[in-house]
């Protein structure tokens, strides 16, 4: 199940987002709006939910949240954006990674 997270995640949302992949959660993070879509099998599915909610494609980046280790990972097919200076699945820009990590930790850490 994919949830749009605008505030701190609640346990039921966390459980539902973990249903698909069990050990980690695929995320699409809107760095302008400071919201996250999480859950499902693909980052693209999360991205689609944010686009339907009014996000702009250029503001959405893919990441993963690993609840057990509280780790954020920054690799996703949706991150391949040569026009935005990102030519690989990993987010190259350190400032952008930092912004994404800050948003994810704000929403997911207790």
Steps between C-alpha positions, in 0.01 A plus 500: 500500500628845409448785744563871458685612811463867588556468876687249714413145393278300736562130579206379289629688194850360555363147521292542183791652306722205601251239378635488142876469557513408871850633588495844336264758354525657154452876516442792268594824673374840385781730614301818434179398680680296773271202454562133433311223326610165639419132450431286198738306279650781291624853556307588184175397670573739787597771253168456316310553827687826563443618142126435543516701823644803321876456527728602214718229343820703545446512879455124553793273579516130585640362824455206738441488875631199690307501830721255688824697449331841450700541182412708194622381161501717190481264199204476266427483131293818533819685595654462153457856374769627266312829449523561874865397517443154651617230259473195726258327734687644798441864588833670432437840658599496869273794587201327340578174685521697824164670435335165421649334807381785719142471368499120538638510855252773598211278391630152590711526814330498836 
